[in-house]
Amino acid sequence: MTQIRSESVLITGASSGLGRELATLFARDGYGLVLVARNEQRLQEIAQDYRQQYGIRVHVIAMDLARPEAAGELYDQVSEAAIEIDILVNNAGFGSYGRFCDTDLDEERRELLLNMITPTLLSKRFLPSMVARGKGHVVNMASMAAYMPGPYMAVYFATKAFVLSLSEAIAQELRGSGVHVTAICPNVVATGFQEAAGNEAAYIGGRLRWVMSSPDQVARKAYRDISAGKRVSIPGWSNRLAVSALRLAPKGLMLRAMVPFMKGPDIPSFQNRKTD
Ligand SMILES: NC(=O)c1ccc[n+]([C@@H]2O[C@H](COP(=O)([O-])OP(=O)(O)OC[C@H]3O[C@@H](n4cnc5c(N)ncnc54)[C@H](OP(=O)(O)O)[C@@H]3O)[C@@H](O)[C@H]2O)c1
């Protein structure tokens, strides 16, 4: 029998992948949930399942978060529903793939909004009341990509570096306030992420299958680290080791070493020019 808790958790990108797995863990522990993503039907099905299985309160908000006004609209809808958010999980995100000079500007604008701007603005809106209450938690989905530049996913890797940097700085500012901030930094996870990034990224994902984790494994470790109030969660001991190695690796060497993993077969190489 689930022990119903009074606290509420807002999770963006809760309709699939890591967001869905994290939502299930919070649901099992009896938290009230606010589930956000674009696919309303999917969210309603998940919400109904949680209500039946765990007897918890679940509120669904279908919204495209890759818009400048999204954070304000979401905050207003949560306030109108009179729900106090104790834990904010900024999970929704996607990665565009390709050579930076060729990739689509509008898609990358949406990526910057979804991965960086909306999580920053949501944190800005929800944090003050958490601080006033002396308790709360912001969880930001970063990535191991935050620890290195990513040729052919340049914008995505840069957005995750932003998320990690912002999270760690805010976590430090909030020490002693009773409010925690955790950045989650998974390696490659078997979710809809690769498909959403396009065919070539899915191909790259296939190439990296040997380091791929399952979303439930990653979510369970992240959930334990969130509960322990950790500043950064890197699921998987080999990934923690890799991050330590990345900190020591010379940048030029690291960049060159990444190309065979990141460059898809359809990406043309530049011919060496005389001026190079
Ligand atoms: N999979 C990996 O290898 C990996 C590794 C490290 C970090 N991450 C990070 O983990 C997070 C979750 O990704 P995932 O792997 O679970 O991928 P996923 O299965 O594709 O899930 C992405 C979630 O974000 C939602 N979403 C996408 N665009 C949205 C938008 N414009 N507005 C609102 N919601 C939107 C999707 O729902 P709708 O389509 O219904 O909107 C879905 O619920 C992302 O931040 C990603 O960068 C993933």
The ligand as a Tripos MOL2 file, in Angstrom:
@<TRIPOS>MOLECULE
LIG
   48    52     1     0     0
SMALL
NO_CHARGES

@<TRIPOS>ATOM
      1 N1         18.8990    9.1540  -23.8710 N.am      1 LIG1
      2 C1         20.1290    9.5600  -23.6760 C.2       1 LIG1
      3 O1         21.1100    8.9890  -24.2090 O.2       1 LIG1
      4 C2         20.3890   10.7210  -22.7290 C.ar      1 LIG1
      5 C3         21.6610   10.8420  -22.1360 C.ar      1 LIG1
      6 C4         21.8980   11.9130  -21.2970 C.ar      1 LIG1
      7 C5         20.9140   12.8350  -21.0230 C.ar      1 LIG1
      8 N2         19.6900   12.6920  -21.6280 N.ar      1 LIG1
      9 C6         18.6760   13.7190  -21.3470 C.3       1 LIG1
     10 O2         17.5500   13.1000  -20.7350 O.3       1 LIG1
     11 C7         16.3990   13.9150  -20.9490 C.3       1 LIG1
     12 C8         15.2260   13.0330  -21.3530 C.3       1 LIG1
     13 O3         15.5110   12.4250  -22.5950 O.3       1 LIG1
     14 P1         15.1720   10.8990  -22.8920 P.3       1 LIG1
     15 O4         16.4700   10.2120  -23.1640 O.co2     1 LIG1
     16 O5         14.2680   10.3420  -21.8740 O.co2     1 LIG1
     17 O6         14.4710   11.0710  -24.3290 O.3       1 LIG1
     18 P2         12.9490   10.8630  -24.7930 P.3       1 LIG1
     19 O7         12.5330    9.4650  -24.5140 O.co2     1 LIG1
     20 O8         12.9460   11.3520  -26.2010 O.co2     1 LIG1
     21 O9         12.1030   11.8330  -23.8530 O.3       1 LIG1
     22 C9         12.0330   13.2180  -24.0670 C.3       1 LIG1
     23 C10        10.8630   13.7610  -23.2930 C.3       1 LIG1
     24 O10        10.8270   15.1740  -23.4630 O.3       1 LIG1
     25 C11         9.5380   15.5500  -23.9650 C.3       1 LIG1
     26 N3          9.6750   16.6720  -24.8830 N.ar      1 LIG1
     27 C12        10.4010   16.7200  -26.0310 C.ar      1 LIG1
     28 N4         10.2430   17.9020  -26.6320 N.ar      1 LIG1
     29 C13         9.3900   18.6180  -25.8570 C.ar      1 LIG1
     30 C14         8.8260   19.9150  -25.9540 C.ar      1 LIG1
     31 N5          9.1020   20.7270  -26.9870 N.pl3     1 LIG1
     32 N6          7.9900   20.3360  -24.9820 N.ar      1 LIG1
     33 C15         7.6790   19.5210  -23.9510 C.ar      1 LIG1
     34 N7          8.1910   18.2960  -23.7900 N.ar      1 LIG1
     35 C16         9.0310   17.8400  -24.7410 C.ar      1 LIG1
     36 C17         9.0200   14.2970  -24.6900 C.3       1 LIG1
     37 O11         7.5970   14.2530  -24.7040 O.3       1 LIG1
     38 P3          6.6330   14.7580  -25.8950 P.3       1 LIG1
     39 O12         7.2400   14.2450  -27.1810 O.co2     1 LIG1
     40 O13         5.3100   14.1570  -25.5430 O.co2     1 LIG1
     41 O14         6.6400   16.2430  -25.8010 O.co2     1 LIG1
     42 C18         9.5440   13.2050  -23.7660 C.3       1 LIG1
     43 O15         8.6670   13.0380  -22.6830 O.3       1 LIG1
     44 C19        16.7980   14.9670  -21.9960 C.3       1 LIG1
     45 O16        17.0500   16.1900  -21.3580 O.3       1 LIG1
     46 C20        18.0900   14.4090  -22.5770 C.3       1 LIG1
     47 O17        18.9250   15.4270  -23.0630 O.3       1 LIG1
     48 C21        19.3990   11.6470  -22.4600 C.ar      1 LIG1
@<TRIPOS>BOND
     1     1     2 1
     2     2     3 2
     3     2     4 1
     4     4     5 ar
     5     4    48 ar
     6     5     6 ar
     7     6     7 ar
     8     7     8 ar
     9     8     9 1
    10     8    48 ar
    11     9    10 1
    12     9    46 1
    13    10    11 1
    14    11    12 1
    15    11    44 1
    16    12    13 1
    17    13    14 1
    18    14    15 2
    19    14    16 1
    20    14    17 1
    21    17    18 1
    22    18    19 2
    23    18    20 1
    24    18    21 1
    25    21    22 1
    26    22    23 1
    27    23    24 1
    28    23    42 1
    29    24    25 1
    30    25    26 1
    31    25    36 1
    32    26    27 ar
    33    26    35 ar
    34    27    28 ar
    35    28    29 ar
    36    29    30 ar
    37    29    35 ar
    38    30    31 1
    39    30    32 ar
    40    32    33 ar
    41    33    34 ar
    42    34    35 ar
    43    36    37 1
    44    36    42 1
    45    37    38 1
    46    38    39 2
    47    38    40 1
    48    38    41 1
    49    42    43 1
    50    44    45 1
    51    44    46 1
    52    46    47 1
@<TRIPOS>SUBSTRUCTURE
     1 LIG1         1 GROUP 0 **** ****
